[in-house]
Amino acid sequence: MSKSKRCAGILLPITSLPSKFGIGDFGPEAVKFAKFLHESGQSMWQVLPLTSIDEGCGNSPYSPTSAFAGNYLLVSPELLVDDKLLTHGELNSIASRYDFSKNIERVDYSQARKFKTEILNAAYEHYMHGDTSGFKKFIADSEWLESFAMFSVIKSINDGLPWYEWPEDLRHRDKKALADFKAKYSREIALQEFYQYIFFTQAKKLHAKLTELEIELIGDVPLYVTRDCADVWQHPDLFNLDEDLNPVTVAGVPPDYFSESGQLWGNPTYNWEAIEKTGFDWWVKRVRNLLLMFDRVRIDHFRGLVAYWAVPYGEATAKNGEWVDVPYKEFFAVLKQNFPELPFWAENLGIITPDVEDLRKELNLPGMLILHFAFGNPADNPYAPHNNTRNNVIYTGTHDNNTSRGWFENDASEDEIKNFSSYIGRDVLDGYIFASEITRLAMSSVANIAIIPMQDYLRLDASARINVPSTPSGNWAWRMKPDAIPVGMADRIKAATKLYGRI
């Protein structure tokens, strides 16, 4: 699809799909939602990162345990049955030991993790008695896989300790220690590899179905990885670590109008000098892996690919950091060589310096506009529709915002509500109507792409919020009820999409 073509899509995490098994997945409900998108005249389905997650990081998809591995909790039990890796009887027998009926509007990560592990282990036993050529090819094609699988098993047998607290020989990847571990835990390692094989097999099937329906799947890539990540353990030379494998500097953003002390994220920063010497190989492989599943990818914290805020490790706040330049011209030249269409869009929210915007425009990457941010003082606000420009993606809000109804009912100031009402020419007195009006406003923008969170089409309140930034728990859990989409909604969305020239 041309970057200049007007189109529309919906933001809905795969984890937020309805499911009988505690968490949304790649199965029948994903296909059902894809068909709904098609019937609604939508061209895009945007999801959150699908990378592996960790309970210790609040199950955040933005704190992955690998830049490459997928989240096996998204594996569909029904698809395992379809592929004859489970029988209906086995699935029903295993599922009978779990109760996923307590709260169908929240992801049950704890039970889902135990359940998916159990069914995948059973599927592995079936699979290994048949044709294993697909699995063997996947292993051969995925050079990151063995290290990730070992990382996962070592972490498991060490009660979840981060890799930098493992025994010294494993922490420093001593060859003999790794070989001995591999020999001792070969089955456990093979299981982790199998989980990934099934994940990518099912992810590609969903992508193929969306392609058939002429819907692009839009992914998301966190710029940074966490310290306790398989990639940092496997490639410590690509990160700014000292000889004891402790970070030298960590990522964040400097103090600004919103935060006197800045934001200290704590992710290890990249050693861009070392990365450049490899021809940016790790990044090229990371992007190629993402494009196995997605048509385009949103780059989170895009400005960190121009210059990043480096804070000395051990600082209590982000105040005492400094800007460090990234060899971005060389980096994007290599990406363009490998991915000529540069299938990305840039998260350029917050305070963005001119060099970052110059690069985005030079690369012709869409930026982001958020309508929730537009109405404090709309006259010269770049997010206000009359100031929008075409090469952008406009949202009512993102996964980090409240739902539009929730924003109206809980977060918006009196001035913002007053300004919004003046902007559309009539008083808006409740959140239900506000959600409808701000959705219409996004669709009418000149921005080429409009993405609406599914909660806003359903006009849901703050209980359907995906994430509250800087809160450690309770996030990434909202799920759409099985019967949430009313009869006629697809036709109404399609009519609005057509009215505003997005079909």
DOVEX-807300 format. One record per residue (C-alpha): residue number from 1; residue in three letters; x, y, z. Coordinates in steps of 0.02 Angstrom, whole numbers. Layout:
! DOVEX-807300
(NUM; 'ALA'; (X; Y; Z));
...
//
This chain:
! DOVEX-807300
(1; 'MET'; (0; 0; 0));
(2; 'SER'; (67; 172; -45));
(3; 'LYS'; (121; 280; 101));
(4; 'SER'; (22; 425; 28));
(5; 'LYS'; (-143; 332; 13));
(6; 'ARG'; (-278; 379; 139));
(7; 'CYS'; (-330; 230; 244));
(8; 'ALA'; (-388; 179; 416));
(9; 'GLY'; (-362; 41; 542));
(10; 'ILE'; (-394; -17; 718));
(11; 'LEU'; (-276; -38; 865));
(12; 'LEU'; (-310; -195; 965));
(13; 'PRO'; (-177; -301; 1052));
(14; 'ILE'; (-188; -486; 1012));
(15; 'THR'; (-189; -521; 1199));
(16; 'SER'; (-350; -419; 1207));
(17; 'LEU'; (-449; -533; 1093));
(18; 'PRO'; (-584; -642; 1171));
(19; 'SER'; (-531; -819; 1210));
(20; 'LYS'; (-586; -971; 1311));
(21; 'PHE'; (-409; -991; 1378));
(22; 'GLY'; (-369; -835; 1479));
(23; 'ILE'; (-281; -732; 1346));
(24; 'GLY'; (-309; -681; 1166));
(25; 'ASP'; (-213; -783; 1037));
(26; 'PHE'; (-184; -819; 852));
(27; 'GLY'; (-337; -932; 838));
(28; 'PRO'; (-518; -918; 782));
(29; 'GLU'; (-554; -751; 868));
(30; 'ALA'; (-405; -671; 779));
(31; 'VAL'; (-474; -729; 611));
(32; 'LYS'; (-648; -670; 662));
(33; 'PHE'; (-579; -498; 704));
(34; 'ALA'; (-484; -493; 539));
(35; 'LYS'; (-647; -525; 447));
(36; 'PHE'; (-729; -385; 548));
(37; 'LEU'; (-589; -267; 493));
(38; 'HIS'; (-619; -317; 312));
(39; 'GLU'; (-807; -292; 326));
(40; 'SER'; (-773; -122; 408));
(41; 'GLY'; (-669; -60; 262));
(42; 'GLN'; (-512; -55; 367));
(43; 'SER'; (-340; -75; 290));
(44; 'MET'; (-236; -101; 447));
(45; 'TRP'; (-232; -195; 611));
(46; 'GLN'; (-106; -122; 732));
(47; 'VAL'; (-47; -231; 876));
(48; 'LEU'; (81; -214; 1016));
(49; 'PRO'; (250; -302; 1017));
(50; 'LEU'; (231; -492; 1007));
(51; 'THR'; (400; -527; 1087));
(52; 'SER'; (424; -642; 1237));
(53; 'ILE'; (371; -569; 1404));
(54; 'ASP'; (416; -594; 1585));
(55; 'GLU'; (304; -592; 1739));
(56; 'GLY'; (441; -501; 1835));
(57; 'CYS'; (424; -354; 1714));
(58; 'GLY'; (236; -345; 1735));
(59; 'ASN'; (207; -444; 1574));
(60; 'SER'; (248; -287; 1476));
(61; 'PRO'; (275; -316; 1289));
(62; 'TYR'; (394; -167; 1298));
(63; 'SER'; (510; -261; 1418));
(64; 'PRO'; (544; -418; 1315));
(65; 'THR'; (660; -558; 1368));
(66; 'SER'; (720; -565; 1187));
(67; 'ALA'; (719; -449; 1037));
(68; 'PHE'; (684; -600; 927));
(69; 'ALA'; (582; -730; 1021));
(70; 'GLY'; (392; -728; 1018));
(71; 'ASN'; (268; -732; 1160));
(72; 'TYR'; (212; -914; 1163));
(73; 'LEU'; (58; -866; 1266));
(74; 'LEU'; (-16; -812; 1099));
(75; 'VAL'; (-14; -989; 1032));
(76; 'SER'; (-190; -1050; 992));
(77; 'PRO'; (-246; -1217; 1068));
(78; 'GLU'; (-376; -1235; 930));
(79; 'LEU'; (-242; -1220; 796));
(80; 'LEU'; (-141; -1355; 883));
(81; 'VAL'; (-294; -1468; 867));
(82; 'ASP'; (-317; -1418; 684));
(83; 'ASP'; (-136; -1465; 651));
(84; 'LYS'; (-160; -1632; 739));
(85; 'LEU'; (-35; -1591; 874));
(86; 'LEU'; (-171; -1611; 1006));
(87; 'THR'; (-333; -1708; 1007));
(88; 'HIS'; (-496; -1627; 1062));
(89; 'GLY'; (-496; -1746; 1208));
(90; 'GLU'; (-321; -1696; 1265));
(91; 'LEU'; (-362; -1511; 1250));
(92; 'ASN'; (-524; -1530; 1348));
(93; 'SER'; (-438; -1637; 1480));
(94; 'ILE'; (-298; -1511; 1508));
(95; 'ALA'; (-417; -1361; 1502));
(96; 'SER'; (-531; -1442; 1632));
(97; 'ARG'; (-395; -1415; 1762));
(98; 'TYR'; (-403; -1226; 1740));
(99; 'ASP'; (-540; -1101; 1773));
(100; 'PHE'; (-535; -958; 1648));
(101; 'SER'; (-713; -903; 1680));
(102; 'LYS'; (-684; -788; 1830));
(103; 'ASN'; (-652; -628; 1732));
(104; 'ILE'; (-666; -639; 1544));
(105; 'GLU'; (-621; -454; 1527));
(106; 'ARG'; (-445; -474; 1599));
(107; 'VAL'; (-296; -576; 1543));
(108; 'ASP'; (-253; -711; 1670));
(109; 'TYR'; (-65; -717; 1639));
(110; 'SER'; (-25; -837; 1780));
(111; 'GLN'; (-148; -972; 1727));
(112; 'ALA'; (-120; -942; 1542));
(113; 'ARG'; (67; -969; 1564));
(114; 'LYS'; (41; -1137; 1653));
(115; 'PHE'; (-93; -1193; 1531));
(116; 'LYS'; (1; -1147; 1371));
(117; 'THR'; (158; -1232; 1437));
(118; 'GLU'; (59; -1390; 1471));
(119; 'ILE'; (-25; -1398; 1301));
(120; 'LEU'; (135; -1357; 1208));
(121; 'ASN'; (228; -1493; 1301));
(122; 'ALA'; (92; -1616; 1249));
(123; 'ALA'; (99; -1553; 1069));
(124; 'TYR'; (288; -1577; 1069));
(125; 'GLU'; (267; -1762; 1109));
(126; 'HIS'; (149; -1783; 961));
(127; 'TYR'; (257; -1682; 844));
(128; 'MET'; (419; -1775; 879));
(129; 'HIS'; (338; -1938; 823));
(130; 'GLY'; (301; -1867; 650));
(131; 'ASP'; (388; -1766; 515));
(132; 'THR'; (505; -1645; 606));
(133; 'SER'; (582; -1566; 451));
(134; 'GLY'; (493; -1400; 477));
(135; 'PHE'; (557; -1386; 654));
(136; 'LYS'; (734; -1429; 601));
(137; 'LYS'; (731; -1297; 464));
(138; 'PHE'; (666; -1168; 587));
(139; 'ILE'; (810; -1206; 706));
(140; 'ALA'; (936; -1194; 563));
(141; 'ASP'; (864; -1027; 503));
(142; 'SER'; (853; -946; 677));
(143; 'GLU'; (1029; -915; 741));
(144; 'TRP'; (961; -825; 894));
(145; 'LEU'; (856; -975; 946));
(146; 'GLU'; (974; -1090; 1038));
(147; 'SER'; (1044; -950; 1145));
(148; 'PHE'; (869; -890; 1189));
(149; 'ALA'; (813; -1066; 1232));
(150; 'MET'; (965; -1091; 1344));
(151; 'PHE'; (935; -921; 1424));
(152; 'SER'; (755; -971; 1464));
(153; 'VAL'; (803; -1139; 1539));
(154; 'ILE'; (949; -1071; 1641));
(155; 'LYS'; (836; -935; 1709));
(156; 'SER'; (702; -1063; 1752));
(157; 'ILE'; (817; -1179; 1850));
(158; 'ASN'; (890; -1029; 1941));
(159; 'ASP'; (719; -980; 2008));
(160; 'GLY'; (700; -835; 1887));
(161; 'LEU'; (861; -746; 1933));
(162; 'PRO'; (921; -621; 1803));
(163; 'TRP'; (1068; -683; 1699));
(164; 'TYR'; (1190; -562; 1782));
(165; 'GLU'; (1160; -655; 1948));
(166; 'TRP'; (1191; -828; 1877));
(167; 'PRO'; (1347; -931; 1918));
(168; 'GLU'; (1500; -845; 1845));
(169; 'ASP'; (1537; -973; 1710));
(170; 'LEU'; (1360; -962; 1639));
(171; 'ARG'; (1352; -775; 1663));
(172; 'HIS'; (1510; -754; 1558));
(173; 'ARG'; (1456; -888; 1433));
(174; 'ASP'; (1603; -1004; 1463));
(175; 'LYS'; (1604; -1126; 1316));
(176; 'LYS'; (1626; -1283; 1421));
(177; 'ALA'; (1493; -1230; 1545));
(178; 'LEU'; (1370; -1197; 1403));
(179; 'ALA'; (1411; -1363; 1319));
(180; 'ASP'; (1387; -1457; 1483));
(181; 'PHE'; (1223; -1368; 1515));
(182; 'LYS'; (1161; -1405; 1340));
(183; 'ALA'; (1199; -1590; 1361));
(184; 'LYS'; (1114; -1599; 1530));
(185; 'TYR'; (957; -1501; 1484));
(186; 'SER'; (939; -1546; 1300));
(187; 'ARG'; (753; -1588; 1313));
(188; 'GLU'; (708; -1429; 1406));
(189; 'ILE'; (804; -1327; 1277));
(190; 'ALA'; (717; -1418; 1134));
(191; 'LEU'; (548; -1379; 1213));
(192; 'GLN'; (586; -1193; 1216));
(193; 'GLU'; (639; -1202; 1034));
(194; 'PHE'; (477; -1293; 993));
(195; 'TYR'; (373; -1158; 1079));
(196; 'GLN'; (454; -1032; 962));
(197; 'TYR'; (426; -1141; 809));
(198; 'ILE'; (240; -1153; 846));
(199; 'PHE'; (229; -967; 885));
(200; 'PHE'; (305; -915; 719));
(201; 'THR'; (207; -1047; 622));
(202; 'GLN'; (42; -981; 690));
(203; 'ALA'; (94; -797; 674));
(204; 'LYS'; (134; -823; 490));
(205; 'LYS'; (-35; -908; 462));
(206; 'LEU'; (-126; -759; 535));
(207; 'HIS'; (-20; -640; 430));
(208; 'ALA'; (-62; -740; 274));
(209; 'LYS'; (-249; -730; 314));
(210; 'LEU'; (-238; -542; 336));
(211; 'THR'; (-145; -526; 171));
(212; 'GLU'; (-285; -624; 89));
(213; 'LEU'; (-408; -499; 162));
(214; 'GLU'; (-298; -352; 103));
(215; 'ILE'; (-262; -296; 281));
(216; 'GLU'; (-89; -243; 336));
(217; 'LEU'; (-29; -303; 506));
(218; 'ILE'; (63; -163; 595));
(219; 'GLY'; (188; -216; 727));
(220; 'ASP'; (287; -123; 858));
(221; 'VAL'; (469; -130; 908));
(222; 'PRO'; (533; -63; 1073));
(223; 'LEU'; (694; 33; 1039));
(224; 'TYR'; (781; -39; 1191));
(225; 'VAL'; (787; -210; 1271));
(226; 'THR'; (794; -242; 1457));
(227; 'ARG'; (955; -285; 1546));
(228; 'ASP'; (889; -459; 1589));
(229; 'CYS'; (870; -506; 1407));
(230; 'ALA'; (940; -649; 1304));
(231; 'ASP'; (1019; -527; 1181));
(232; 'VAL'; (1118; -434; 1314));
(233; 'TRP'; (1179; -601; 1383));
(234; 'GLN'; (1223; -667; 1209));
(235; 'HIS'; (1297; -506; 1137));
(236; 'PRO'; (1367; -403; 1282));
(237; 'ASP'; (1487; -319; 1160));
(238; 'LEU'; (1339; -233; 1074));
(239; 'PHE'; (1291; -143; 1235));
(240; 'ASN'; (1383; -21; 1346));
(241; 'LEU'; (1437; -143; 1482));
(242; 'ASP'; (1596; -149; 1586));
(243; 'GLU'; (1708; -302; 1607));
(244; 'ASP'; (1597; -365; 1748));
(245; 'LEU'; (1447; -353; 1629));
(246; 'ASN'; (1367; -210; 1724));
(247; 'PRO'; (1295; -66; 1622));
(248; 'VAL'; (1406; 85; 1601));
(249; 'THR'; (1258; 194; 1551));
(250; 'VAL'; (1071; 166; 1548));
(251; 'ALA'; (932; 243; 1445));
(252; 'GLY'; (805; 375; 1488));
(253; 'VAL'; (751; 550; 1441));
(254; 'PRO'; (810; 714; 1519));
(255; 'PRO'; (711; 830; 1634));
(256; 'ASP'; (575; 927; 1545));
(257; 'TYR'; (413; 1020; 1575));
(258; 'PHE'; (329; 859; 1628));
(259; 'SER'; (464; 789; 1744));
(260; 'GLU'; (591; 885; 1846));
(261; 'SER'; (704; 733; 1861));
(262; 'GLY'; (676; 661; 1688));
(263; 'GLN'; (635; 478; 1660));
(264; 'LEU'; (758; 342; 1707));
(265; 'TRP'; (713; 185; 1609));
(266; 'GLY'; (864; 82; 1659));
(267; 'ASN'; (888; -11; 1493));
(268; 'PRO'; (1069; -37; 1443));
(269; 'THR'; (1119; 80; 1302));
(270; 'TYR'; (1185; 16; 1137));
(271; 'ASN'; (1369; 18; 1094));
(272; 'TRP'; (1337; 96; 924));
(273; 'GLU'; (1522; 98; 880));
(274; 'ALA'; (1530; -91; 898));
(275; 'ILE'; (1363; -114; 810));
(276; 'GLU'; (1421; -8; 662));
(277; 'LYS'; (1578; -114; 644));
(278; 'THR'; (1467; -266; 613));
(279; 'GLY'; (1372; -176; 476));
(280; 'PHE'; (1225; -156; 597));
(281; 'ASP'; (1200; -343; 579));
(282; 'TRP'; (1102; -371; 740));
(283; 'TRP'; (978; -234; 694));
(284; 'VAL'; (957; -295; 516));
(285; 'LYS'; (919; -470; 580));
(286; 'ARG'; (800; -399; 709));
(287; 'VAL'; (701; -304; 578));
(288; 'ARG'; (700; -452; 459));
(289; 'ASN'; (630; -561; 598));
(290; 'LEU'; (492; -434; 631));
(291; 'LEU'; (444; -428; 448));
(292; 'LEU'; (411; -615; 450));
(293; 'MET'; (253; -568; 545));
(294; 'PHE'; (215; -386; 502));
(295; 'ASP'; (193; -276; 350));
(296; 'ARG'; (252; -119; 438));
(297; 'VAL'; (328; -84; 608));
(298; 'ARG'; (309; 65; 724));
(299; 'ILE'; (478; 114; 799));
(300; 'ASP'; (453; 159; 981));
(301; 'HIS'; (559; 307; 1043));
(302; 'PHE'; (619; 346; 866));
(303; 'ARG'; (720; 495; 927));
(304; 'GLY'; (839; 373; 1013));
(305; 'LEU'; (901; 321; 841));
(306; 'VAL'; (970; 497; 813));
(307; 'ALA'; (1040; 531; 986));
(308; 'TYR'; (1004; 449; 1154));
(309; 'TRP'; (1006; 510; 1333));
(310; 'ALA'; (1141; 411; 1424));
(311; 'VAL'; (1135; 411; 1614));
(312; 'PRO'; (1281; 340; 1716));
(313; 'TYR'; (1231; 174; 1793));
(314; 'GLY'; (1183; 191; 1975));
(315; 'GLU'; (1109; 366; 1963));
(316; 'ALA'; (945; 387; 2056));
(317; 'THR'; (868; 500; 1922));
(318; 'ALA'; (896; 543; 1740));
(319; 'LYS'; (961; 718; 1779));
(320; 'ASN'; (1146; 685; 1758));
(321; 'GLY'; (1142; 612; 1584));
(322; 'GLU'; (1207; 673; 1419));
(323; 'TRP'; (1156; 663; 1237));
(324; 'VAL'; (1258; 539; 1136));
(325; 'ASP'; (1248; 538; 947));
(326; 'VAL'; (1201; 383; 848));
(327; 'PRO'; (1277; 352; 675));
(328; 'TYR'; (1102; 367; 607));
(329; 'LYS'; (1144; 411; 427));
(330; 'GLU'; (1248; 253; 410));
(331; 'PHE'; (1118; 151; 505));
(332; 'PHE'; (970; 202; 398));
(333; 'ALA'; (1073; 183; 239));
(334; 'VAL'; (1099; 0; 286));
(335; 'LEU'; (915; -22; 330));
(336; 'LYS'; (864; 55; 164));
(337; 'GLN'; (984; -61; 72));
(338; 'ASN'; (904; -212; 156));
(339; 'PHE'; (724; -147; 163));
(340; 'PRO'; (706; -23; 18));
(341; 'GLU'; (529; 29; 61));
(342; 'LEU'; (575; 69; 242));
(343; 'PRO'; (411; -6; 308));
(344; 'PHE'; (410; 92; 471));
(345; 'TRP'; (325; 234; 558));
(346; 'ALA'; (404; 338; 693));
(347; 'GLU'; (345; 368; 870));
(348; 'ASN'; (392; 552; 880));
(349; 'LEU'; (288; 607; 1028));
(350; 'GLY'; (348; 726; 1163));
(351; 'ILE'; (489; 851; 1143));
(352; 'ILE'; (572; 813; 977));
(353; 'THR'; (723; 909; 912));
(354; 'PRO'; (731; 973; 732));
(355; 'ASP'; (863; 845; 678));
(356; 'VAL'; (745; 702; 724));
(357; 'GLU'; (602; 776; 622));
(358; 'ASP'; (720; 815; 478));
(359; 'LEU'; (773; 632; 473));
(360; 'ARG'; (594; 570; 481));
(361; 'LYS'; (544; 681; 336));
(362; 'GLU'; (700; 637; 236));
(363; 'LEU'; (657; 452; 256));
(364; 'ASN'; (473; 488; 219));
(365; 'LEU'; (418; 398; 378));
(366; 'PRO'; (246; 438; 449));
(367; 'GLY'; (246; 517; 622));
(368; 'MET'; (112; 510; 755));
(369; 'LEU'; (-25; 630; 808));
(370; 'ILE'; (-131; 607; 966));
(371; 'LEU'; (-298; 696; 979));
(372; 'HIS'; (-305; 683; 1169));
(373; 'PHE'; (-158; 805; 1171));
(374; 'ALA'; (-240; 933; 1056));
(375; 'PHE'; (-364; 1033; 1158));
(376; 'GLY'; (-270; 1121; 1298));
(377; 'ASN'; (-233; 1261; 1176));
(378; 'PRO'; (-283; 1202; 1003));
(379; 'ALA'; (-243; 1360; 902));
(380; 'ASP'; (-59; 1319; 870));
(381; 'ASN'; (-58; 1140; 935));
(382; 'PRO'; (14; 1020; 804));
(383; 'TYR'; (-104; 882; 861));
(384; 'ALA'; (-260; 987; 827));
(385; 'PRO'; (-339; 932; 662));
(386; 'HIS'; (-320; 1101; 576));
(387; 'ASN'; (-132; 1091; 603));
(388; 'ASN'; (-113; 909; 549));
(389; 'THR'; (-5; 864; 399));
(390; 'ARG'; (-26; 718; 280));
(391; 'ASN'; (124; 606; 316));
(392; 'ASN'; (63; 556; 488));
(393; 'VAL'; (-38; 427; 581));
(394; 'ILE'; (-175; 506; 684));
(395; 'TYR'; (-244; 420; 839));
(396; 'THR'; (-376; 468; 965));
(397; 'GLY'; (-257; 391; 1093));
(398; 'THR'; (-132; 248; 1099));
(399; 'HIS'; (-103; 100; 1216));
(400; 'ASP'; (-23; 223; 1339));
(401; 'ASN'; (-176; 336; 1344));
(402; 'ASN'; (-339; 315; 1434));
(403; 'THR'; (-485; 265; 1325));
(404; 'SER'; (-568; 419; 1251));
(405; 'ARG'; (-720; 398; 1361));
(406; 'GLY'; (-606; 370; 1511));
(407; 'TRP'; (-505; 524; 1466));
(408; 'PHE'; (-661; 632; 1459));
(409; 'GLU'; (-729; 563; 1623));
(410; 'ASN'; (-568; 560; 1724));
(411; 'ASP'; (-423; 656; 1647));
(412; 'ALA'; (-481; 801; 1539));
(413; 'SER'; (-479; 976; 1614));
(414; 'GLU'; (-629; 1091; 1603));
(415; 'ASP'; (-535; 1196; 1475));
(416; 'GLU'; (-499; 1045; 1367));
(417; 'ILE'; (-681; 992; 1366));
(418; 'LYS'; (-735; 1171; 1332));
(419; 'ASN'; (-610; 1189; 1190));
(420; 'PHE'; (-662; 1023; 1114));
(421; 'SER'; (-845; 1073; 1119));
(422; 'SER'; (-805; 1239; 1036));
(423; 'TYR'; (-699; 1149; 907));
(424; 'ILE'; (-840; 1037; 847));
(425; 'GLY'; (-973; 1171; 869));
(426; 'ARG'; (-1082; 1091; 1003));
(427; 'ASP'; (-1075; 1048; 1187));
(428; 'VAL'; (-1013; 874; 1230));
(429; 'LEU'; (-1083; 826; 1399));
(430; 'ASP'; (-1035; 644; 1423));
(431; 'GLY'; (-894; 525; 1384));
(432; 'TYR'; (-999; 410; 1277));
(433; 'ILE'; (-1035; 549; 1151));
(434; 'PHE'; (-858; 615; 1165));
(435; 'ALA'; (-786; 446; 1111));
(436; 'SER'; (-894; 451; 956));
(437; 'GLU'; (-852; 632; 913));
(438; 'ILE'; (-664; 618; 936));
(439; 'THR'; (-663; 461; 829));
(440; 'ARG'; (-753; 555; 690));
(441; 'LEU'; (-628; 698; 708));
(442; 'ALA'; (-481; 579; 687));
(443; 'MET'; (-558; 502; 532));
(444; 'SER'; (-584; 675; 455));
(445; 'SER'; (-403; 729; 480));
(446; 'VAL'; (-292; 758; 328));
(447; 'ALA'; (-167; 634; 404));
(448; 'ASN'; (-151; 490; 281));
(449; 'ILE'; (-177; 354; 411));
(450; 'ALA'; (-306; 353; 550));
(451; 'ILE'; (-292; 219; 686));
(452; 'ILE'; (-431; 205; 814));
(453; 'PRO'; (-415; 97; 971));
(454; 'MET'; (-554; -33; 974));
(455; 'GLN'; (-608; 29; 1146));
(456; 'ASP'; (-655; 196; 1069));
(457; 'TYR'; (-767; 116; 939));
(458; 'LEU'; (-848; 21; 1083));
(459; 'ARG'; (-852; 182; 1187));
(460; 'LEU'; (-780; 95; 1339));
(461; 'ASP'; (-730; 182; 1500));
(462; 'ALA'; (-564; 185; 1593));
(463; 'SER'; (-581; 3; 1647));
(464; 'ALA'; (-533; -43; 1468));
(465; 'ARG'; (-368; 53; 1473));
(466; 'ILE'; (-217; -49; 1415));
(467; 'ASN'; (-74; 34; 1507));
(468; 'VAL'; (-38; 171; 1634));
(469; 'PRO'; (144; 220; 1604));
(470; 'SER'; (264; 210; 1753));
(471; 'THR'; (150; 92; 1850));
(472; 'PRO'; (227; -80; 1884));
(473; 'SER'; (73; -191; 1885));
(474; 'GLY'; (-106; -208; 1826));
(475; 'ASN'; (-69; -165; 1645));
(476; 'TRP'; (-83; -257; 1477));
(477; 'ALA'; (-233; -354; 1541));
(478; 'TRP'; (-392; -285; 1461));
(479; 'ARG'; (-488; -405; 1349));
(480; 'MET'; (-636; -377; 1236));
(481; 'LYS'; (-790; -478; 1281));
(482; 'PRO'; (-843; -611; 1154));
(483; 'ASP'; (-1005; -521; 1112));
(484; 'ALA'; (-935; -344; 1123));
(485; 'ILE'; (-953; -295; 940));
(486; 'PRO'; (-1136; -254; 907));
(487; 'VAL'; (-1230; -298; 749));
(488; 'GLY'; (-1212; -160; 621));
(489; 'MET'; (-1048; -87; 687));
(490; 'ALA'; (-948; -147; 536));
(491; 'ASP'; (-1069; -58; 419));
(492; 'ARG'; (-1061; 103; 521));
(493; 'ILE'; (-871; 104; 526));
(494; 'LYS'; (-862; 67; 340));
(495; 'ALA'; (-981; 210; 300));
(496; 'ALA'; (-874; 334; 400));
(497; 'THR'; (-714; 265; 322));
(498; 'LYS'; (-787; 291; 149));
(499; 'LEU'; (-855; 464; 192));
(500; 'TYR'; (-682; 526; 238));
(501; 'GLY'; (-596; 449; 87));
(502; 'ARG'; (-507; 310; 178));
(503; 'ILE'; (-569; 168; 66));
//
